[in-house]
Each structure stands twice: as structure tokens, then as C-alpha cells.
Amino acid sequence: MAEVLLELSKCRFPAIGALVESESGEGWHIGSRPITFNMNEIVARGNFPPKLLASQGTFGTANEYFSSLADDHLRHLETQRNGAVIDESDCRKKYIARCLFRKIAGQFSTTFNHEPFMLLCEDLRPANLLVDQDFNVAGVVDWEFSYSAPAEFFHCTPWWLLLGRPETWEAGFDDFLAHYIPRQQVFLDILQNCEEELFKNGAALDSPRLSEHMAQSLKNGQFWFFLAATYGWTFDDVYWKFLHPKYYETESLHELELLLSPEEQQNIGTFVVEKMNTSNDGKFILHEPIEAMMKW
């Protein structure tokens, strides 16, 4: 897997988006918005209207893309009628979290805001590899949810080191970390060995190397930003535990509300009232016919 990631790290693109095959069939280019795992989840499982997804086009900077993902989180909260909030306080807290995350997202990337953009497969894991009888990698399959992504996403250590997604770890994030960190170090050791072998064979490597970026991804918060940005169902747990303390000194909703933009402060009251009304009526409104969702 380390060798596969090093090979993928060589793929660089001028924009963030999905790979589209050229009409001649002789090459690929970035031609549309990324199709991500979270987009599929919120449309298929969350009754999210596809037409409300933030952008139809490609992105020229990482922060533009991060802001787009943050917008989708807020729209997801707006459109999910049932089970999205517990009470008015919970609704207000979730609204504030998404607004504050949007502020973080808009300025998260510094060094790599304009480049490089790298080939990321969000669902890549050991199960995607085909091996021969000697366990040599013969190929990689299942490339859905692959796109040209910000370097900050690619620079995170893989989520699959425990062979499962972090949000499915039943004992919680603290226990997840207790198991994840030792395996992260094993993976980084192997990745460093692969890099050294490439270097000895004359390959040109980035500086800092991929292993150095990944080693910092838990400490600098990129790992948790990636999870919060790319998976809506566990956004609140990840945001409040790992991201919010890094950027804000208080969890007082009254104080945090004052940090919102004037428009966000003006809208929060109406948002909470409307959200509670739709949550309490128990009705299901299908935003898109099943046939249209299948075509999407």
C-alpha cells in the first residue's frame, strides 16, 4: 500500500475535480466537480437534493474547495428533516459548528493552496489491491470516488490502518487513537523504507517527503480536518473534539454566536425555528424521484 500511495503521489493536476477522458480517448483532464464518497452518501441515504450541491465545476484553489465542502455540510443540515437535531440547543450548536467550520475551511490551506493537486481515491484500502501468489501487487481496482484533491487530503495517513473507518469504531475516538497511533508508526516506517529505496534507485522525491507530511497529519489537525470535511455523518463529533479546541477557546454557544458573520447571526433564529418545525412534523419529503437519483 505504501508503494501504491507513492506512485499515486506522482500524479499532479492543475485544478481540483474529477478526471474526464478526452474525446480522443488518449488522455485525461480535470473536467468537472469531484464525485465524492460523502456526496453519494448524503444523496443516497440522506435525501439530499443533488441540485443543491455547492458547485458544478472545478476548483482552482484548495480553500475554494474546502469552503464548498463546508457549504454542503450546512445545506445537508438544512435539508435533513427528520432526526437531524435533538432540541433547540442541539440545533443551534450544529448550526454554529458548521458556520465556524466554514470560517476555518476558507483559510485552512496555506502552503498548498494553489498546488499541488494530487490523485486521491477516498475509498482506497487494502481490499482494492489484486496480488499474485507471491503477494506482489498485480493491480488496483475500484476507483470510484477518485479525483484530483488538495495536497492536505493526500498528506493524511490512511484512515484504513485499522481496516475500518474511524466513525465505525464503536469504543469511540479515544480508543480509536489508542489503536491507530501504533499502526500509524508501523505504516510510516514502511513508507520511509520505500522512499529510501526509491531514492537509492535515483528517483526524485518531494521535500518534505510524503512520510514526513503524513507523520504530522494527526498533530497538525489535517487528519481530522479531512474527516470532518469529507464525511457529514460524523462531522459534529470530529469537529467539537478535534478541530474546535484548536481554533477557539470557548464552547459557550452565546460567545461563539458572536463570532458568526452578521448574516449568520441574523439567520440563526429563523433557522432553529424552521428546523424544529420540520423535525417535529415527522413528514418525509422526497426531494428527488428515485429514478432521478439513480441516474445522478
N, C-alpha and C positions, 0 to 999 in steps of 0.2 A: 504494500500500500504506500509506503514511503517513496518507492521508486515511481509509482504511478503519479503521486502528487508532484514530485519533482519534474516529471515530464510535462504535466499539465501546467506547471508554473511558467513554462516557456511560451505558452500561448498568450499573446498580448493583443489588445484591440484598442481602437481609437475612441470607443464610446461604450456605454453600458446598455445592454439589451440582448435580445435573442438572436441566435445565429440563423441566417436565412441563406439557403442555397441560391447561387446565382442562376440566371435563366439558362446559361450555357451548361450548367452542371459541373463546371470546372473549378468552383471555389465557393467560399462562404463569406458573408459580410454581416455586420450588425444592422438589421433592418427593421426591427420592431421592439416593443417593450419586452422585458423579461417575462417569461411564464414561470411562476414560482410555485413551490410546494404550498405556501400559505394561501396564494390566490386560489388554487384548486380546492383547498380545504374550506375556506370561508364561503366559496360559491356553492360547492357540492354539499357541504354539511351545515353551513350557517345561513343558507338562503340569502346570500349577499348578492345584490344586483350587479352583474358584470359591468354594466354601463357606468357604474359609479367608481370603478377602479381608477386610481388617480391619474394615470397617464396612458395614452395610446402609443407614444413614441419612445425614442431612445433618450438617453441622458448623457450630457457632456461632462458632468462632474459628479463625484461621489456624494457630495452634500445634497445635490438636487435629488438624487435617487433616495437617499436616506429620508429626506423630507417627504417624498412621495409615499414611502412605506409608512411613515408616521401618520400621514393623512388617511391612508387606508385603515389604520387601526381606529382612528376616530370615527370614520364612516361605518366601520363594522359595528362599533358600539351603538351608533345612531340607528342602524337598520335592524339589529337583532332585537326582536320584540320581546321574546319570552326567555326568562332565565338569565338575562344579561346582568341584572343588578338585584341586590337583596332588598335594599331600602333606600331612602333618600340620601343618607350619609354615604352609603356604598356607591351610589350613582355619582354623587359629587366627587368622591375620591377617584373614581375611574375616569371621569371627565378631566379632572385636574392632572392626573398622571399622564394622560395622552397629550394634553397641551404642553406640559413640561417636557415630555419626551420629544415633542416636535421641536422645541427650542434647542434641545441637545443635538438632535439629528441634523439640524440646519448648519451646525458648525462643528460636527464631530470629526470630520476629516481635515487634516492639516497638511501633512507631508504628501499624501497620495490623493488629494482631491481631484487632480486633473489626470493623473496617470500613476502607475499602470492600471489597466483594467484587465482582469485575468479570467480564464475559463473556469467557472465553478459549477459543479454538479451538486446541488443541495442534498440529493438522496444517495450520493456515492458512499459506499461502505463495502466491507469485505464480500458480501453476498453478490456484488456486481462483478466480481472477478471470475474468469474462467482459467483454470490451471490444468496442466498436463499431469501425467502420472508421477512426475518428479517434483510437482508443486511449483513449476515455473509458470509465470503468468503468460497465458496464451491470448488473452483479450479482455476487454472491459465492456460490459453490456448495460442496458437500461439507462439511457442518457436523458430521460425525462427530467425536467426542471434544471436544465443546464443553460447557462447564459454567461455573457461577459459581465463580470461583477467587480465592485470596488476591491482594491487590494486588501483593505481591512477585513473583508469577509474571508478571503483566501488565506490570510495570515493567521487565522484562528486554528488552534489544534482541533482535530476532528471530533465531532460530537459522538461518533460511534465507537470510541475506545472501550466502552463498556458494553458494546454490542446492543445498545438500545438508546432511544432518545432520552435526554435529560428529564423531560417533563413526564416520562413514564416511570421514573424511579420512585417507587411507592413510599420509600422511607424519607423522602424529602431531599432538598438540595444540599443540606449539610452532610448527610450520609452519602449523597452522590459524589460530593467533592472528596470525601474521605477515601472513596474507592477510585475516583477518577485521577487524582493527582499522582499516585504511584504509577499508574498506567501511562499517564502523560509523559512521565520521565523516561519510561521504557521506550515509548514511541520516539521521543526526541533523541535518545541515544542512537536508535537505529537510523533515524533521519540524518543525524550528523555523520554517522558512518557512511551512509550512501553519498552524502555530499563530499566527503573526503575522497571516496573512491572516484567520483566524477572529476574532482579537482586533479587528482593524480594522473587521470587519463587525459588531461588537457582541456576539460570543459570549463567554460566561463560561467561563474556563479555570481548571483547578485550579492551586493554588500550593503547592509547586512544580509546574511543568508536566510533562507526560509526557516530553518530551525531556530534561528535567533528571534525572528518575528514571532513564531509560534510559542516560544518559551515565555514571552512577555504577555501573551494574549489573555491569560487569566488575571495577571497582576494589573495590567493597564485597562482592563474592562472591555476589551474588544470582543472577547468570547461572549460575554453577557449581552453586550450591545447587539451582536449578531443574532443571538437567540431571541431577544426582545423584538428586534426589527423584523425578523423573518417568520415568526410564529405567533399568531394572535391569541391562541387559546391559553397560553401561559404568560402572556405579556405582563399582567399585573404582578404576579408572584416574582418574576425576574426583575421587573422594574424596581419595585419597592425594596427588595432585598439587596440587589447588587448595584443598581445604577443610581437610584435616588440619593443614597448616602454619599456618593462620590461627588455629586454636583450641588446638593442642597443641604443645609444644616438643620432644617426643621421638618417635622412631619405634620405640623399643625395645618389643617386644611384652610383655616382662616388666613394664616400668614402666607401660605402657598398660593391662595387665590389672588392675593395682591401682586404676585409675580406674573400673572397672566396678562396678556395684552388687553387693552380696553375693550376690544370686540369680544374676546373670550370671556371677560368678566361680565359683560352685558348679556351674553348668551347663556351663561351657566344656569340662571334661574329658570328660564324657559325650557332649557334642555332637560333639567331634572323633572319639572312638572310633566312635560310630554312623555319622558321616558317612563315615569311611574304610571302614567295613564295607560300606555300601551302594554306595560308589563303586567298590569292588573287585569286587563280585559281578557287575557288568555286566548285571543284570536290568532290564527295563523294566516298570514297574507303571503301568498307566493309571488315574489317579485318577478320571477321569470318562469314561463312554462317549462316543464321538464324537458320537452323536445328542444327548446332553445338552449337550455343549459347543456344538454348532451352535445349539441353542435358546437357550443363555445369551447 
